[in-house]
Amino acid sequence: MEIKITKVDSQALNGNPADVLTIYIVGENGREFRITCRSCRDRRTLGIEGKEGSLYIEKEDNSVRRQTVALGGGCGLLIDEERVDGLSPLALRGILVADRGKNTRDVTIRGGGSGNTFGQPRVLIDGVERDLPGSF
C-alpha cells in the first residue's frame, strides 16, 4: 500500500494569514481525491473539494466519513454522514503531517514494513524518510 499526498495550492482567506485553505491531491488505492484543509488558528478542518461537509475518522470501523450538518425543521439539526470509500484514516493523518510542516510539498506513506518497523508505515516527507512516533 502506498499513499501519495501532494500540496497543490495554499492561500490565505480574506487576506487573513491566520486563516489558510490548502488543497492536497491524495492518491490511494488507485483513486485520487482533492482534499481541502482549512487551518484557522489552532484548528484544522478537512473536506473533499467541491463537496459540503467535514471529514473525520470513525474509530468503530476505522473508516473515513464525510459529515454535513444543516438546520432542520423546528430548529433541529439534520446530520448526514457517508463513508468515503478508498480514502483511509492514514491518508488523513498524512495530510495533517503535511499541513503542520508549512514548507512540506509531498508526503508518501508506505504501509507495513520489515525489520525494526514492526508493521509501522514508512513516512517520507519531501523524499526524506522521517521517524514520526505518535503521529500514526
C-alpha positions as YAML, in Angstrom:
chain: A
units: angstrom
residues:
- id: 1
  name: MET
  ca: [0.00, 0.00, 0.00]
- id: 2
  name: GLU
  ca: [1.21, 3.48, -0.84]
- id: 3
  name: ILE
  ca: [-0.43, 6.83, -0.18]
- id: 4
  name: LYS
  ca: [0.90, 9.86, -2.04]
- id: 5
  name: ILE
  ca: [-0.05, 13.33, -0.75]
- id: 6
  name: THR
  ca: [0.91, 16.44, -2.73]
- id: 7
  name: LYS
  ca: [0.22, 20.06, -1.81]
- id: 8
  name: VAL
  ca: [-1.11, 21.87, -4.89]
- id: 9
  name: ASP
  ca: [-2.32, 25.21, -3.59]
- id: 10
  name: SER
  ca: [-2.39, 27.29, -0.42]
- id: 11
  name: GLN
  ca: [-3.91, 30.71, 0.15]
- id: 12
  name: ALA
  ca: [-4.92, 33.00, 2.98]
- id: 13
  name: LEU
  ca: [-8.67, 33.55, 3.09]
- id: 14
  name: ASN
  ca: [-9.95, 37.12, 3.15]
- id: 15
  name: GLY
  ca: [-6.34, 38.31, 3.40]
- id: 16
  name: ASN
  ca: [-6.01, 36.81, 6.88]
- id: 17
  name: PRO
  ca: [-2.72, 34.87, 7.26]
- id: 18
  name: ALA
  ca: [-4.17, 33.03, 10.29]
- id: 19
  name: ASP
  ca: [-6.97, 31.55, 8.12]
- id: 20
  name: VAL
  ca: [-5.46, 29.40, 5.35]
- id: 21
  name: LEU
  ca: [-7.02, 26.99, 2.86]
- id: 22
  name: THR
  ca: [-4.67, 24.38, 1.40]
- id: 23
  name: ILE
  ca: [-5.53, 21.82, -1.26]
- id: 24
  name: TYR
  ca: [-3.87, 18.41, -1.39]
- id: 25
  name: ILE
  ca: [-4.12, 15.69, -4.00]
- id: 26
  name: VAL
  ca: [-4.22, 12.29, -2.33]
- id: 27
  name: GLY
  ca: [-3.58, 9.15, -4.36]
- id: 28
  name: GLU
  ca: [-4.60, 5.94, -2.64]
- id: 29
  name: ASN
  ca: [-5.98, 2.55, -3.70]
- id: 30
  name: GLY
  ca: [-5.99, 3.57, -7.36]
- id: 31
  name: ARG
  ca: [-8.17, 6.61, -6.66]
- id: 32
  name: GLU
  ca: [-7.42, 10.29, -6.43]
- id: 33
  name: PHE
  ca: [-9.02, 12.76, -4.03]
- id: 34
  name: ARG
  ca: [-8.70, 16.54, -3.80]
- id: 35
  name: ILE
  ca: [-8.75, 17.26, -0.09]
- id: 36
  name: THR
  ca: [-9.07, 20.72, 1.43]
- id: 37
  name: CYS
  ca: [-7.50, 21.59, 4.76]
- id: 38
  name: ARG
  ca: [-8.62, 24.82, 6.37]
- id: 39
  name: SER
  ca: [-6.25, 25.96, 9.11]
- id: 40
  name: CYS
  ca: [-7.54, 28.66, 11.39]
- id: 41
  name: ARG
  ca: [-5.52, 29.40, 14.50]
- id: 42
  name: ASP
  ca: [-5.10, 26.03, 16.25]
- id: 43
  name: ARG
  ca: [-7.83, 24.15, 14.35]
- id: 44
  name: ARG
  ca: [-7.87, 22.25, 11.09]
- id: 45
  name: THR
  ca: [-10.90, 21.07, 9.13]
- id: 46
  name: LEU
  ca: [-10.60, 18.55, 6.29]
- id: 47
  name: GLY
  ca: [-13.06, 18.21, 3.43]
- id: 48
  name: ILE
  ca: [-13.41, 16.99, -0.15]
- id: 49
  name: GLU
  ca: [-13.07, 19.81, -2.67]
- id: 50
  name: GLY
  ca: [-16.42, 20.70, -4.21]
- id: 51
  name: LYS
  ca: [-18.49, 18.90, -1.56]
- id: 52
  name: GLU
  ca: [-20.04, 20.20, 1.62]
- id: 53
  name: GLY
  ca: [-19.12, 18.75, 4.98]
- id: 54
  name: SER
  ca: [-16.11, 17.75, 7.01]
- id: 55
  name: LEU
  ca: [-14.07, 14.58, 7.04]
- id: 56
  name: TYR
  ca: [-13.46, 12.64, 10.21]
- id: 57
  name: ILE
  ca: [-12.23, 9.20, 11.29]
- id: 58
  name: GLU
  ca: [-14.87, 6.79, 12.62]
- id: 59
  name: LYS
  ca: [-12.98, 4.82, 15.25]
- id: 60
  name: GLU
  ca: [-15.53, 1.99, 15.47]
- id: 61
  name: ASP
  ca: [-14.73, 0.68, 11.99]
- id: 62
  name: ASN
  ca: [-11.57, 2.69, 11.21]
- id: 63
  name: SER
  ca: [-13.11, 4.41, 8.19]
- id: 64
  name: VAL
  ca: [-13.22, 7.95, 6.86]
- id: 65
  name: ARG
  ca: [-16.62, 9.64, 6.88]
- id: 66
  name: ARG
  ca: [-17.95, 12.90, 5.47]
- id: 67
  name: GLN
  ca: [-20.45, 14.67, 7.70]
- id: 68
  name: THR
  ca: [-22.78, 17.53, 6.81]
- id: 69
  name: VAL
  ca: [-24.87, 19.45, 9.30]
- id: 70
  name: ALA
  ca: [-27.83, 21.67, 8.44]
- id: 71
  name: LEU
  ca: [-30.69, 23.34, 10.28]
- id: 72
  name: GLY
  ca: [-33.85, 21.27, 10.10]
- id: 73
  name: GLY
  ca: [-37.49, 21.95, 10.86]
- id: 74
  name: GLY
  ca: [-38.30, 23.05, 14.39]
- id: 75
  name: CYS
  ca: [-34.77, 24.37, 14.98]
- id: 76
  name: GLY
  ca: [-33.34, 20.86, 14.98]
- id: 77
  name: LEU
  ca: [-30.19, 19.72, 13.26]
- id: 78
  name: LEU
  ca: [-30.07, 17.41, 10.26]
- id: 79
  name: ILE
  ca: [-26.86, 15.41, 10.34]
- id: 80
  name: ASP
  ca: [-25.93, 13.32, 7.32]
- id: 81
  name: GLU
  ca: [-22.92, 11.04, 7.18]
- id: 82
  name: GLU
  ca: [-21.44, 8.94, 4.41]
- id: 83
  name: ARG
  ca: [-18.46, 6.65, 4.24]
- id: 84
  name: VAL
  ca: [-15.69, 7.79, 1.87]
- id: 85
  name: ASP
  ca: [-14.61, 4.61, 0.11]
- id: 86
  name: GLY
  ca: [-10.98, 4.41, -0.97]
- id: 87
  name: LEU
  ca: [-9.69, 7.02, 1.49]
- id: 88
  name: SER
  ca: [-8.05, 5.73, 4.67]
- id: 89
  name: PRO
  ca: [-7.58, 7.28, 8.11]
- id: 90
  name: LEU
  ca: [-3.84, 7.03, 7.47]
- id: 91
  name: ALA
  ca: [-4.23, 9.41, 4.50]
- id: 92
  name: LEU
  ca: [-5.99, 11.99, 6.70]
- id: 93
  name: ARG
  ca: [-3.19, 11.74, 9.26]
- id: 94
  name: GLY
  ca: [-0.67, 12.24, 6.45]
- id: 95
  name: ILE
  ca: [-2.45, 15.42, 5.34]
- id: 96
  name: LEU
  ca: [-2.22, 16.76, 8.89]
- id: 97
  name: VAL
  ca: [1.51, 15.99, 8.96]
- id: 98
  name: ALA
  ca: [1.91, 17.85, 5.65]
- id: 99
  name: ASP
  ca: [-0.12, 20.80, 6.88]
- id: 100
  name: ARG
  ca: [1.90, 21.15, 10.09]
- id: 101
  name: GLY
  ca: [5.08, 21.45, 8.00]
- id: 102
  name: LYS
  ca: [4.30, 24.72, 6.26]
- id: 103
  name: ASN
  ca: [7.01, 24.16, 3.63]
- id: 104
  name: THR
  ca: [6.17, 20.48, 3.06]
- id: 105
  name: ARG
  ca: [5.23, 19.71, -0.55]
- id: 106
  name: ASP
  ca: [4.93, 15.89, -0.60]
- id: 107
  name: VAL
  ca: [4.23, 13.12, 1.89]
- id: 108
  name: THR
  ca: [4.45, 9.47, 0.91]
- id: 109
  name: ILE
  ca: [3.26, 6.74, 3.26]
- id: 110
  name: ARG
  ca: [4.20, 3.15, 2.59]
- id: 111
  name: GLY
  ca: [2.35, 0.62, 4.72]
- id: 112
  name: GLY
  ca: [3.74, -2.33, 6.61]
- id: 113
  name: GLY
  ca: [7.47, -2.79, 6.58]
- id: 114
  name: SER
  ca: [10.11, -5.17, 7.72]
- id: 115
  name: GLY
  ca: [13.00, -5.30, 10.13]
- id: 116
  name: ASN
  ca: [12.57, -2.99, 13.08]
- id: 117
  name: THR
  ca: [9.50, -1.13, 11.78]
- id: 118
  name: PHE
  ca: [7.10, -3.62, 13.46]
- id: 119
  name: GLY
  ca: [4.50, -3.04, 10.76]
- id: 120
  name: GLN
  ca: [4.56, 0.74, 11.18]
- id: 121
  name: PRO
  ca: [4.23, 2.67, 7.94]
- id: 122
  name: ARG
  ca: [7.28, 4.34, 6.43]
- id: 123
  name: VAL
  ca: [6.80, 8.07, 6.02]
- id: 124
  name: LEU
  ca: [8.74, 10.16, 3.52]
- id: 125
  name: ILE
  ca: [8.42, 13.93, 3.73]
- id: 126
  name: ASP
  ca: [9.70, 15.65, 0.59]
- id: 127
  name: GLY
  ca: [11.58, 12.43, -0.23]
- id: 128
  name: VAL
  ca: [13.32, 12.08, 3.14]
- id: 129
  name: GLU
  ca: [12.31, 9.23, 5.46]
- id: 130
  name: ARG
  ca: [11.22, 10.53, 8.85]
- id: 131
  name: ASP
  ca: [10.55, 8.90, 12.17]
- id: 132
  name: LEU
  ca: [7.18, 10.17, 13.35]
- id: 133
  name: PRO
  ca: [6.36, 8.35, 16.59]
- id: 134
  name: GLY
  ca: [2.88, 9.08, 17.81]
- id: 135
  name: SER
  ca: [1.78, 10.67, 14.50]
- id: 136
  name: PHE
  ca: [0.48, 7.40, 13.16]
...
